[in-house]
Amino acid sequence: MAVMGVQVVLSLLAASLMQRMAPHCSFARWLLCNGSLFRYKHPSDEELCALAGKQRPKAKRDRRVNGVTDDKPISVPRDIDLHLDTSPITTVDALVLRYFLEYQWFVDFAVYATAVYIFTEGYYCLVDPQKETNLGVLWCLLTVVFSVKVFFMVMCHYFHSEEGGERSVCLTFAFFFLLLAMVTLVIREDYLEFGLESGLAGVSSNLESILKQRGWEWTLPLAKLAFKLGLVALCSFLGACLTFPGLRLAQTHLDALRLAAHRPLTQVLLHVSFLAPVLVVVMWIKPISRDFLLHAPMGKHTVQLLSDSAYSSARLWAIAGLCLLRLGLTRHHLQAYLGLAQRWVQHMKRGAGRIPGLEIQRQVTRIYCYVSVVSLQYLGPVILTLHLTLLLKTLGHYSWGLYPEPSLPSATALPRAGGQEGQDVRVAVEQVTGVLGSIFTPLFLRGLFAFLTWWVAACQVVTSLFGLYYHQYLAAS
């Protein structure tokens, strides 16, 4: 077995660079703090009193009546002529934000993981992929795990909210996605072409021969049932985690369209970016993607426009391109979110009565303090979708179309233990590797990661469309 020299050196170099360059050069920090995004600053007590026509509040040591300090809060009319000042977001400002360090580490790790994967793909154009283990897959798997961890962290933040409404929303969508996942898994592959059933059939046939030798044949139906139940539970969990990112995307999409009212090209790109999950979902619906789009009628016959391998490669490129489009529009969405402070002030002016000055300062500051959370909610689904696609390509033995698609390897027979005691460890390792290879076959992994990629896009479609309806009709009423 060949030593993984080049890939190990590259992985160690990437890990070292990520650790040492983070304080000096960070893509996540540049994305948020390069000066193109500006925040709204809350007004001071003096500014609020000047707008309200009141006297400047005295210092605390001067506000004493008979030795007792007067801590009466400042209140101003709601219809004051308040205009918020703006300031570019700097690194010093961002360091105090909640979850900023988690945001910086996660995004930078995803960037380095993508760079390692791209180098590995280029390296495999020169070297036979069968000779070395692909360490780029390990980086992508870690990125997927960290994406789920980030979603879970943000969801736990909503669960610990004092209001409690966010907790109910997450639980409701988790139950809804649980039902949707069960319905999806019973749809025939004539309509959803994941290949998951054929992959499970191959795994079952491989496991059957292994379990028969040990008298555990009765555990095969239980294993299939446990896998289906585990997959449904995972889908429900992912749906709950992607609920608020989808709702937030709908809100920032509408606000970004308002900011780009006089830029038609930007509006078109925003619409395409918002509909990107819909396009991903359609790519795996066989009656639409293959039977309708890839077949052209020629008289009495039908001509296939693309081969199956070419369509699979085009689908991978399309998903990667849509992810890059969303990444390119990050600042438009983040600036639209930061603009909520000015919108809140305009909404406040339409009210009657008075409002405490502390409430104005708190609302304006709260919007800025959560910009790193919103960044995670926006970039998290993009990173998760991209790296699931990369795993689908490599573990599913697809091709980018730049070189011939590798054939699916056949299952190898498990070695039997010999009489030499010195070879016991090697034989045991080969047996374990053979068992894992018979379970995690390329056909099974192709179906699994195709389903997960499709499911992440489907969750975004459901939650973003619901958020669009909510912010346009329910929240406005």
N, C-alpha and C positions, 0 to 999 in steps of 0.2 A: 504494500500500500504506500502510495507516494506521500512524502512529507509535505504538509501544507505550508511551505516556506513563504511564498509571496503573499498569500492571503493573511497569514498570521502576522507578518511584518506590517502589512497595511492596516490591519485591525488595531494592532498595538500603537501604530503611528496615529491613527485617527483618534483613539482614546486619549493618547497623550496630548494631542493638539486641542482636543475638546476641553481638557482640564486646564491647560496652561493658557490657551487663547481666550477663554471665556471672559476674564476681566478686561481684556483689551479689544477683542474683536468678536462680536456676537451678532448673528443675523437677527435673532429675536429682538435684541435691544435696538438694532438699527431700524427694524421694521416699525417700532413704536416710538423711538426717540430721535429720529433723524431731522426733526424740525418741520416736517410736512403736516403733522397732526398738531392741532392746537386745542387747548382746554379752556373752559370758562371758569374764571375765578369768582369766588363768592364775594359779595359786597361786605365791607366792614361796617361796624356800628356807626361810625362817623358818616359814612356815605348814606346809609339808610336814614339817619336822622336829618341829614341835609336835604335829601329828597322829600322827606315828610314835612320839612319846614319847622323842625323842632330844634331845641338847643342841643349842642353837642353833649353827650353823656359825660358826667363827671367821673373822675377816677374813683376807685372803690374806697379809698381812704377819705374822700371828700363827701361821699354819700352817707352821711351819718345824721340821724335824727335822735337827739337825746342819748347819744352813745350807742345806738343800735344801727347797724349797717342796713341800708335800703337796697335790696337786691331785686327790685322790681324789673322784670324783663322788658326789653324794648319791643314795642309793637308799632307797626306802620300800616297805613291803608293799603289794600290790595292793588288799587289802581294807580300806584305811584309810577312815575316815568323812570323805570329801572332798566338799564342796559348793562349787561355783563361784559366786563373786560376779558380779553382773550390773551393767552400766553402759549408759546410752543412748549410741547412736552419735552423735558430734558431728562437725562439719566438720573440726575439728583432727585427730580420730582418723582420719577418712576420707582426708585428704590424703596419708597415708603408705601407703595401700593400693595394691596392684599394679593397674595399668590403671584407676585411678580417674579420672584426667584424660581418658583415652580414653572411658570410660563417660559422663562428664559431657558431653563435647563431642558425642558421637554422639546421646545422648538429647535434648539441647537442640536440636540441628540437626533431628532428626525432629519435634520439637514445632513449631519455627518453619516447617518445610516444610509440615506439616499446616495450620497457621494461614494460610499464604500460599495453599494450595490451596482452603481453605474460603472465603477472601475472593474468590478468583478465580471460584469457582462462584457466589457471590452476585452478583459483578459481571456475570457472563454472563447472569444472569436479567434484567438491564437492557439489556445490549448484545448485538448479534448476534455469536455466537461465531466466525462466519466472517470477521469484519473484523479480528481481532487474533490474534496467536499466543499460545497459552496458556503463560505462564511457570510456572504451577503444575506443569505436567508436568515441566519441567526440574528443579524442586526435588524432585519425587517420584523422578525418575530418579537424581538424586544420592543420595537417601536409600537407594535400592535398592543402588547401587554401594557406598556406605559400609557398608551392612549386610553385604554379602558380604565386604568388606574386614575388618570386625570379626570375622566368623566365621573367616576365614582366619588372622587374627592369633591368635585363641584356639587354633585347631587347630595352628598352628605351635608354640605354647607346649606343647601336649601332645606334639608330635613331638620336642621337645628335652628331654622328661622323661627322667630317668636310669633309671626303671624300664623303660620301653619297652613296657609293656602297652597304653597308650593308642594308640600308633602302630599296633599290630596291629589294634586294634578299628576305627580309622578306615579302614585299608586294606581290612579285611574288609567293612565296610559300603559302602565305595566300590565294590567289585566287585559286591556284591549289588544296589546301586541301579543300577549299569550294566546288569545283566541285566534288572532291573525296568523301566527306562526303555525298553529295546529292545522288551520285551513290550508296554508301554503304547502305543508308537507304531504298533504293527501292529493294535491293536484298532480295529474299525470304529466310525464315528461314530454308529451306531445304539445303541451302548452308552455311549460316552464322548463327549459332545457339545461338544467344544472348538471345532470349526469350523476346526481347523488344516489339514486336508486341503483343504477348499474355499478357504481363504486361500492355500495354496500353489499350488493350481490357477490362481487368479486372477493370482498373481505370475508363474507360469510363462507364462501366455498374454501378459502384458504384456512380459516379458523376451524372449519369442520374436520379437516384432515388432522389438524393439530390436536383438537379436543378428543377426537376418537381414540388417539393413541393413549390418552390418559384417562379415558372413561368419563369425560366431562361433556359429552355431547348434549346433555340436557341443558347446559348453561348457554347454548347459542341463542335461543329465542330471548332469554333474559338479557343477554348482551345487546341484542338489537333493540329491545325495548328501552333499555337504560340509555343507549345512545340517542334514541329519538327524544326521550324525556329530557335528557341533558341538553340537547340542541334547542328544544322548545324553551327551557328555562333560560338558556343563554340569550336567545332571541328576545325574551321578555325583559331581561336585564338590560340588554343593549337598547331596546326601545325606550325604557324608562330613562336611561342615561342620555339618550339623544332627544328627549322631549324638549327641554328648555333650550338647547342649541337650535332646534328647529323653530321654536317660537321666537327666539331672539333674531334669527336670520330673517324671518318675515318682517319684523319691526324695522330692522336696519335696512332691509331692501326697500321698503316703502319710503323711508326717510332719505335714503341715498338717491332714489328717483326724484324726490323733490329738490335735492341739492343739485342734481344734474338736469334740471328742467330745460336748460338752453344748450345742452350738449347731446345731440341725438345719438352719436356713436357710443358714448358712455352709457346711455340708456339701453341701447341694444345689447351691449356687453353685460350689463346688469341683468337684463331679462334672460339672456342665455345662461349666465351663471346661476340664476335662481332656478331655471328649469333643468340644470345639469343632472340632478338625481332622477328626474323623470326620464331623461334620455338613457341613463344607465339602466333603469328598470325595464324600459322597452327593449333594450338590447338582448335580454334573455327571454322575452316573450316570443316564442317560436312562430306563431301565426303572423306576427307583425314583422319581426326582424328577418327571418329567413324566407318564409313562404310568400310574403308580400313584397318586401323591399329588395330581396336578392334574386328574384326570378322575374324575367321580362318575357311577356308573350310575343312569340314570333310565329304568326299564323296559327297553325294548329298545334304547334309545339311551344314549349317553355324553355328558355335559355337561362341557365344559372350564371349570374353576373360575377360572382366570386366563389372560389372554392371554400371548403370548410376551414382549412388552415388559414387561408387569406382573410376570411371573415373573423376568425379568432384573433389574428394579429391586429386587424383593423379595430376590433373592439378594445383591445388592450391600449392601443395608441389613443383611441377616442377618450377613454376614461382618464388616462394620464394627461391629455390635453385639457380636459374639463377641470381637472384638479389644478393645473397650472393657471387656468383662467381665473378660478376662484382665488388662488393665491395672489394674482396680480391685482385683484379688486379689494384686497384686504383693507387698504387705507380708506377707500370710499365708505366701506361699511363701518369702520371704527369712527371715522369723522361724523358719520350720520348718527352713531350712538352718542358721541360727545355733544352733538347738537340738541340732545334731549333737554339739556339744562336751559337753553334759550327757549325751547318750546314750553317747558314747565313754567317759566316766567311769564310767557304770553298767556298761558292758560290761567295763571294766578291773577293777572290783571283783569280778566273778564269776571272775576268774582266780586262779591260785595263784602263790606266789613273790614276788619283788621286782621293782621296775621303777625305772629311773633317774628322778630328779626332772626332769632335763632333758627326758626323753622326754614326760612329762606336759605340761610347759610348751610344748614344741614342737607337740604335737598340738592343744592348745587354741588356741594362737596361729595355727596354720596355717588352721584353719577360718575364723577371722575375717578373716585376710589375703586370702582368696579370695572375699569376699562381693561385691566389684565384678565379678569374673569371672562369678560366678553370676548377678548382675544382668544382665550382657550376654547370658548364655545364656538367661535367661528373657524379657527384653524384645526381644532381637534377632529371633526368629521372629515376634513380634507386630507389630513395626514393619515387617518385610519383607512380611508378609501384607497388612497394611493398605495399604501404598503400592503394592503390586502390584495390589490391588483398585482403588485410585484411578486408576492408569494404565489398567487394563482399562476402567473407566468412560469415561474421557476419550478415549483413543486408539482404543477400540473403538466410540465413538459410541453409548454407552448413555445412559440417563437415570436420575436418582434418582426419577422419577415425579412431580416437582414441576412439570415443564414438559415439553412434547412431546419425544419422542426424536428427535434429528436423524437425517436420512436419510444413508445411506452415499454419499459423493460418487463419481461415476464418474471413470474415468481420463481425463485430458486429453491431448490430442495434444502431442507435443514440437515446439517451434518450430524452424524451420529457419534457418540462418545467412543473413543478408542481405548485400548488397554494401557497406554502409556500415561503414567501419572503426571509427567511433566507437561503434558498437553491439555490437562483438565481445564485450566483457566482459559486458554485460547479457545477450546471447544465450547466452553460455557458462553464466552463472549460472542462467538459466532452463532450459537443457538439463539441467544437473546436478540442479536441483530437480525437474524432470520425471521424470528417471530414478529419483531417490530416492522420489518420490511413487508411481511405478509399482511399486516394490519394496515399500515399507512402506505398503501400503494399509490402510485401516481394517479391512477384513475379515481381512487377514493378522495385524494387530496384535491384533485381537479374539481370534483363535485362539491366538496366541502367549502373551499375558498370561493368558488363561483357563487354558492348560496350565500355565504357571509357577505361578499361584496354586494350582491343584489339586495340583501336584507338591510344593510346599512343605508343604501340609497332609498329603499322603500320606507324606512323609518323617517328619513329626512323629508320625503315627499309628503307623508301623512302629517307630520308635525308642522312643517312649514306652511302647507296649505291651510291647516286649521288655524295657525297663527295669522295667516293672511286674512282669513275670514274674521277672526277675533278682532284684530286691530283696525280693520276697515268698517266693521258693522257693530260689533258688540261693545268695544271699548269707546267708540265715538258716541254711542247712544246714552 
